[in-house]
Amino acid sequence: MVLYTAPFPNSCLSALHAVSWALIFPCYWLADRLVASFIPTTYEKRQRADDPCYLQLLCTVLFTPVYLALLVASLPFAFVGFLLWSPLQSARRPYIYSRLEDKGLAGGAALLSEWKGTGPGKSFCFATANLCLLPDSLARLNNVFNTQARAKEIGQRIRNGASRPQIKIYIDSPTNTSISAASFSSLVSPQGSDGVAKAVPGSIKRTASVEYKGDGSGRHPSDEAANGPASGEPAEGSLEDACIVRIGGEEGGRPPEADDSAAGGQARNGAGGTPQGQTPNHSQRDGDSGSLGSPSASRESLVKVRAAADGGGSGEPGATNSKLPYKASGVKKAAARKRRHPDEAFDHEVSAFFPANLDFLCLQEVFDKRAAAKLKDQLHGYFEYILYDVGVYGCQGCCSFKCLNSGLFFASRYPIMDVAYHCYPNGRRSDGLASKGALFLKVQVGSTPQDQRIVGYISCTHLHALPEDSAIRCEQLDLLQDWLADFRKSTSSSSTANPEELVAFDVICGDFNFDNCSSDDKLEQQHSLFTHYKDPCRLGPGEEKSWAIGTMLDIDNLYDEEVCTPDNLQKVLESEEGRREYLAFPTSKSPGAGQKGRKDLLKGNGRRIDYMLYAEEGLCPDWKAEVEEFSFITQLSGLTDHLPVAMRLMVSAGEEEA
């Protein structure tokens, strides 16, 4: 299948579209700024309360008449541009495909050689998030602002978290057996565009609370822990390797000297200064491990903890590589998991980072085209293949006129083979103005020694939002299943007698706009989709697993100090009291029931409307897909009103393949 790298089939139509949009954009931008100036966020309201002479309020008063005059003057040009723009949309393609050509050996083609369908199996990591990248005036209705700056910062944070090698840290203590906050993340620097881990600048101190092995180079191990490998000495080994770091926490133990002075000061004070271009709602604060300039893991779980001596484990395969000199303990891994999660066969946590070695990223509400371009540019530092500006505009097969695209955005480390997009035809009211739909993708993740392609299917969707329209969402779920079945049939080049492709996984993710605990969503909870696809967080209709938490934040409290950084939000969500305070809960039909009073009456952990589902059937015979890790991510705190979720899926071959 040919993937579309431009929105129009020829340069003439592209030029006409550029002219029409140039006529429309001034009016669009002025209207957006004018409306946005009258919708303050809670952050701006607090600034006004603290400072009566708040500069932004003064600017609003001064510039509103200017904006209004310019808006009126731009209307005739916008009208002419609209007359030219509208008919062009019938020739517009439903997405734009972007590939970074200079990935070198770290590119998707190289990844295909890593798995031949044999051996113990292969893990693939998926993440989904709703980013609320709307025009600024509409984004403010969800209490977020500065869409363009947020898009850039979101891309930086995702790239920063995903590019870390996978290092799991387990606390070895008589009283604390949990996985630390650094689980599924890394202590070393992000990789460069060439896929090689770069040395950390000397101004950034790593926590030196683990015991390091000497390498015979004459350098003190703590120097490399603080400053990274020597210049020109890249870290070797695949990023898929997982280092297991064992940290001793016996009572009365004295932390090593490396933890005092510089390291301690860095932990206490954080990074100084705010990166240029950041808005107040995502400025770096104490403990902001999600910012781009912070390669270290969560401090509280590492600082002032004495390293435990571990005489064994050096022979554990894959426990560590030669240039990541952390002492490993593979034996502690299974034991810590069993203690932490006696009810599950997989790890689950609230994490301050996106998972290391993230393979596939599905995003929703990337509506603003300029923000999508900024996000794409940032994510291309890690993902080679990206689809953006997905959807249709104007009057097309989706019946009503579409002012916004679907908001769907997809990024992958593996090559994309086929793509299909469908617009839901039954959106109504405000949701009908956007071309919400489903994006279906087929990716190649490997090949067998017999040259059979190993592929996977990923579906990304965003369902109808209005809470009272359960029937519409159920119709959309029906369409989703039908479209997916058609996509798999039309893109399959295999037959039972002559299989040319082996299906490794089939994943559906996105913002479903219903939860599994609200009585108002019973119709969706019982949909047949959940009989064909498995939800790792769900026990059954209306019944969640005890560790699952909501993914919608209470928008009124987004800028509270307790949740304004990834570390702080992580701590809050690990407690029941914090979840009740800062997560959104189902609406109450009781008259006069306020938000706080409603939360006191509810049981559960908030509204989980962002889903990650996987199929156990329809895969290659004798292969099975199992969840290895599941995490709720706080790295985008202050940047969106949703919690991203991530799932690491282990695909293992049967005895015949092994």
N, C-alpha and C positions, 0 to 999 in steps of 0.2 A: 504493500500500500504506500502511496506517495503522501508524505506528511507536508502540510502547508506551512511554508516559512514566511508567507506574506498574507495579509488579509484579503487581497484582491488578486485575481488571476493575471492581470497585466498592469504595466506601469501607468498606462493612461488613466485607468480607473483609480489607481492609487493617487495620482496627481489631482484628479477631480475631488477625491475625498479629502485630501490635504487642504485644498482651497476652501471647500465647504466648511470644514472644521475650523479653519482660521477665521472665517466670518462668524461662526457660532461661539467660539471660545471666549472672547471678551465679555459677551453678555452672560454666558454661563458662569464665568469666574466672578464677575461683579455680583451677580445674584447670590452666588454661594457665600461670598464674603459678607454681603449685606445681611443675609438671614443669620449667618453664624454669629455675627456681632450681637445679636439679641437672644442667643441661646447659650448662656454661660454654663460652664461645667462647675462641679462642686469645688474643684481646685481653684478656679478663678473667683468663685464666691468667697472662699476663705481668704484669698489674697485681698479682696476688696474690704472684707471685714477687718483685716489686720491693718490695712493701709487705706485710709479714706481718700488719699490722693493717688490711688492706683492708676498707673500710666495707661493701661488698656482701656479703662473706663473713659479717660480723657480722650484717647484716640477715637473711641466709638462716637463720642459726641461731636468731635471735630470732623471726622471723615464720613459720617453717614450722609450728610447732604451731598458731598462730592461723589460718593458711590452711587447715590440715587440719580444724580444728574448724568453721570457717565452711562449708567444702565439704560436710561431712557434714550440716550443718544445712540447706543449700540443696538437697540431693538431692530431698526430697519435692516441693518447688515445681518443680524442673526436670522431674520425672517427669510432673506434671500439665500443665506447659507443652508437653512433648513430645507427649502424647496429643492436645493441641489443634493443635499445629504440623504434625504429620505429615500428616493428611488435607488440610490446606489447600494443600499443595504441588501437589496434582493440578490446582488452579486457577491456579497461579502461572504468569506469563508467562516466556519464556526469556531475557529481557534487559530492561534499563531504558535508554531513550533520553533523552538530555539535550541540550538546545540552549540556548546562550546567546543571549538575545534582543536584547541591546544592543550588538552588534558594529558597528552603523552601516555606514559605507561600506566598512569592511574585511571585512565578512562574506562568507559563501559566495555569496550572490546576486550581489554585486559581482564576485567572482572569475569567475563564469560569463561575464561580458561581455568578459573579457580574451582569449579565444581563440575564433575563429569557424571553426576548421578549415582556415584558409588561411594562407598565408605560410610561413616557414621551419620552423614546428613549435612545440611546447610541451613543456617539461620538467616532470616530476612526481617528487617526492621521497618515498620510502618508507623507513620504519625499523621494525625489530622488535627486541624485547628480552625476556628472561626476568628478572623482577624479584624472584622468591622472596619475595613478600609473603604469606607463610603466617602462621597463628597463631604467636606468638613461640616457643613450645616446639618446633614443627616446623621453623621457620626456623633454629633453632640447630643442627639436624642438618647444615645446610649452612654453619655457622660465621658466620651473620649474625644480628643481633638488633635489638630495638627496632623492630618492624615499623611502628608508627604514625608514628614520627619519620622513618623511612626513606622512607615513602610521600610525606610532605610534601617532604622534601629532593629526592627523585627528580623529583617534579613540577616543582619550582623549577629544577632543573638542565636538564631537558629543555626547559622553556619558555625558559630563558635562552639555550640554544644555538640553538634553532630560530628565535627571533625576531630573530637577527642578519641584516642584509643580507649577501648573498653577496659576499665579497671574497676573491680569490685573490692570494696573494703569492708571487712567484717571486724567488729569489735570483740575482742577476747577478754571478757570480764565476768566475774562472778555475778554481777548484778545487771549487766547490759549485754544481751546477745543479739541485738538488732543489727541489720545492715545499716551502715552509715549513710548520711545524706549524699555521699559521693558515689553511691552505687549507680551503675549504668552511666557513669561519666568518666572523667579523667583528671589526672593531676599534671599532665604535661601539656605543652603548648599546642595550639591548633595547627593543623597541617597547612602547608602552603598550597598554591594552585597546582603544584606538581605532585601532590599527594604525599610529600615527605614532611615529617614533623620538623618544625623550625625550632631553633633555640629560643628560650624565653629571654626577653630583655633583662639585663641585670637589675633594673629598678623594680622588677616584680619578684617578690620572694615567694618561693614555694614553702609550704609547711614542712618542716624537717622533723616530723614526729614519727617517722617510720625508720626502720633500720635498713641501711643500704649496704650492698656488697661492694667491696673494692674491686677495681678493674685492672690493677697493676700499672696504672698510668702515672702514678705518683701524685695525682690530685686527690684532695680529700673528698670523700663521697658527698659530704654535705654541700660542697661547692657546686657539684653538678645538680644536686637536689634543688639548690636555690636559683641557679642561673641557667640550667639546661645543659645539654651536651656542648662540648667545645665547638668553636666555629669550624664549619666544614665537616662536622661529624654527625651526620643525620642518624636518626633512629632507624634501625633496621627492623624487618619483620612486617608481616601483614597487619593492617589495622584490625583485622578480624580477631587477632590474638587477644585473649582476655587475661589481664594480670590480676591475680588475687592477692591482695595485701592484707596481711594479718597484723592487727594492732593490739598490743596488750594494754589492758586498762586496770591492772590490779590496784586495789586500794593501797595507798601509801607509797606507790611508785613515784619516783622523781622524774620529771620530764628531762630529756636531754638538753644540754647547753644550747644546742642549735635552735631551741624554741624561744630563747630569750632575746633580748635586744632587738635586732633588726626584724626577725620573723615575728616576734610578739608585737612590735610596733606596727608592722604592716597589718597584722590581724586586727589590732585595736582600731587603727585609724582608717583602713581601707585606702583606696586610691585617692590621690588629691586632685581636685579639679574636675570639671565636667567637660566631656568631649564636645567639640564644637558642633553646633547644629542640633543639639538635643533640646527637646522641650522639657519643661519642668516635670511633666508626668513620667518621664523616663530618664531623669538625671541619675547618675551613679551615686549611690549612698552606701553607708556602712553595711557591709555584708552583701552587697549586690553581686553575687556570683554569676548572675546572668549577663553582665555587661561584657562587651567585647574585650576589654582590657584585663579581664580577670581569668587567668587560666587555672587558678587553684580551685579546689573543691570547697564545699561548705566548711568554714573554719571551725565552727563549734564542734564538729565531729572529729576533728583532727588535732587541733592545737592542744598542747600540754597533755599528750597521751604518750606513754612510754612504749617503745617498740618491743614486742615480745621476741625472744630468741626462738628460732625455729630450725631445728637440725634436720628435719625431713622436708620433703616436698620438692627438693631441687630436681628430682627426677620425674616430676609430674609433667606429662606432655602438654605443651601449650600453656603452661602456667606463667611463663615469663619469656621475654626474648632478650637477646644479648645486650641490647642497648637500653633497656628499661630495667634498671638494677634494683627493683623492689623485691624484697624477700617474699616468696610466694608460699602459700599453704593451701594446696588443693584439697587436703583432707578436711580443713575447716569449712570449705564451701558448702558441702552437702549437709554438714551438721548444723551450720548456722541457718541454712534454708529451712531445715526441718523444724528448728526451734521457732523461727520467725513465722512460718506459714504452715502450721500443722494441718490446716484445712484445704490446702491447695497443692497442686503439683508444680506450680510455677511461682516465681517471685512477683510481688506487686508492691508498689510504693508510691508515695508522693515525692517527686524528684524536683530539685531546683535546676535541672538541666534537661535538654533534649537528649535522647539516648545516643550513645556513641555509635558510630558507624551506621547512621540512619540511611536506609536505602531508598525509601519512597515517602514523599511528603504530599499530602492532599490538603488543600486549603479552601476555605469558603469565605464569602463576602470580600473578595478582592475586586470590588466593583470599579474603583477609580482607576482609569487607564494609566495615568501618570504614576500613581502609586504602584501599580502592577509592574511597570517598567523598572522602577527603582528596586522593588523587591526582587525582580528577576536578575538584575545586575549584581545584587549582593549574593543571592543564592548560587549564582554561577561559579562562585568561588569554591563551591563544594559539589553541587549537582551538575552533571554534564548535560542532561536532557530536561527541558522545561516546556510546558504548555501553559499559555496564559491568554488573556482576553478571550475567554471561552464564552460563547453564546451568540445570540442574534439580536439585531436592533430593528426598530421600525415595525411595520406590519408584515408579518410572514406567517408561517404555518402555525404559530402559537396563538393565533386569533387576535388578542388585544395588542395595542401598540406597546412596544418595549423601549423604554428610555435607558435601561441599564442592561448590561450583559448578565451572565449567570453568576458571576463572582467566583467561579471555580478556577483553581490554579493547581497544577501538578508538577512536581519535580522528581527526578529519578537519577540514580547513579547507573542504572542499567538501560540498554538500548530499548527504545519504544518501537514496536513493530506495527501496531494498528491502533487507530483511534476512532471513536464514534461519539457524537454528542446528540442528545435529544432534549428538546424543551418540553416541560410539562404543559399541557394545553389547558389545564383547569385552574390556573392561578387567578385570584380575584382581588379586588380592591387594591390596597397598596402593594401587595405581593405580585399582582398582575403586571406592574410596571417593570419588573425585572424578569429576564428570561431564565428563571430558575429551571434547572433540569438535572440531567445525569451525564457524567463523562465516563466513558468506558475505555479502558486501555489494556493492551496486550503487550507484555514486556518479555524479552528473552533474558534468562538468568543463567544459562549454561548450555552445554551440549555434551552428549554422551560420546564414548569412544567410537560408536557406530554412526556419528554425525547426526544423531537425532537432536532436534532443538528442545531444550527445556524451557518452558514458558510459564508465565503466571498472568492471572487476570486481576485487575484492580478497577473498582467502580467507586467514583466519588460523586456525591449528590448533596443537595440542599433542599429540604422539603418545605412545604407551605408553612408560614409562621403563625398565622392568626390562630389563637388558642381554641376558638370555638369550632374550627373547621376540621374535625377529626375525619369526616368522610372524605374530604379532599386529600388528606394525607394518606389514607388507606388506598384511594385510587392511584395515587402517585407510587406507592409501594408495589401495587399490582403492575403498573407500567414499568417500573424499575426491573422487576423480575422478568417480564416479557422481553424487554429490550436487551437485557443481559443474555437471555437464552438465544435470542436472534444474533447477537454480536458474537457469541462463542461459536454458533453454528456457521456463521458467514466467514469467520476468520480462521476456522480450523482447517488445516491441510492434512489431517490425519483420517485414517479409517481404521476400523477394528482389525482388519487383516494386514494393513500396512501402516503402522503408526509412525508418522514422521515427526510428531511432537509429543512431548510428555508434559502434562500439566502438573506443576509443583504446588500452586496455591490459587485460591480464588477468594479475594478479600473485598468487602464492601465497607466504606467508611463515609462519614460526613455528619452534617448537622441535621438531625431528623426532626427537631422542634417538638418532640414529645419525650416524656420520661417514663420510667417503669415503676413509678410509685404513686403518681397522681391518679385519683379516681376519675378525673375528666379524660384520661387518656387510655381507658380500658380497651377501646376499640382497636387502637394501634398496637397495644401491648399483646393482643391475641392474634396478630396478623401472621399469615402463613410464612412470611419471610423468616421468622425466628424458628421455624421447624426445619428449614433448609440450610440456614446459616447459624452459627453458634456465637453467642455473645459471652465473652469471658467474665463479664461482671454480673450476669443475670442467673438467677435460680429458676425463674419461671415468670409467667405473667403477673405483674404487680409485686414481685419479690426479688429484691436485690441481694447480692452477697454482702456480708457484713463489712468488708473492706472497701467496697465501691463508694465513691463520693460523687457529688454533683459537679457538673462542669460549667454551670452558669454562676457567675459572681454577682453579688448584690451591687448594682451599679452605683448606688448612693455612697458606698464606702470604698470605692476603688483607690482613693488617694489617702486613706488613713495610714498613719505611720506604721501600724502593725502589719500592713500587707503591701507596702509600696515597693518592696524589693523581693526578688525570688526567694532568698533565705527566709525572710520574715513571713511571706505568704506560705511557704512550706511548713514552717513551725505552726502557724495558725491552723492550717488544714489537717494537721496530725492530731488535733484535739477536737472532741465533740463540741465543746463550747465555742471554739473558734469557727467551726463549720456552721453552726447555727447563726453566728453573728455575721459572717461574710459570704455565705453562699445563698443563692436564690432558692426558695422553696415553692412548691405548688401554690397557686392562688387559692384563696379560701372563698367559699360561697356564703359564709356567715356574714350577715350585715354588721358593719362596724368593726370587723376584725382587722386590726392593723398588722403591719409587717412584723413588728417585734412580738406582738401577742400571738400571731399565727405560728411563728417559729417555736414558741414555747409549747404549743399544743401538738406539734408534729413529731413524729418519729421518722428516723431515716437520716440520710446524709446529703440532702439537697437534690436538685433537678439535674439528672444526667441526660443531656440531650445530644451530646456528641458521641457517636457510636463507632466501634471498630468490630466488624463481624468477619468470620472466616468460615469456609466450607470444609467439611470433612469428607464429603462425597464429590464425585465428578473429577477426582484427581487421577493421576497415573495409578493403575492397579498395583497393589502392594506398597504404595507409598502412603504416608500419613502426615498430617500437619498438626502440630501441637503447640500451644502457647508456652513460651519459655519465660517471658517477662511481660509485665503490664504496668504502665506508669501513668500517673496524672502529673502534669508538668507545670511548674510555676515560673519558668524562665521568662515568660512574657508579661509578668506582673506590671500593671500600670500602662500597658500598651493595648490591651483588649479586655473585653468583658467575659471572655470564655477561658476555660482551662484547656490547653491542648492535651491530647491523650496519645499514647504510643503503645505499640505491641510488637514484641519480637517473636516471630513464628519459626519454629524448628521444623523443617521438612526432612524427614528421614526415609531412606529407601528400605524396601523389604529385603528379605533374605536372598531373594534371587538376584537383586541388583547389587547387594553388598558382596 
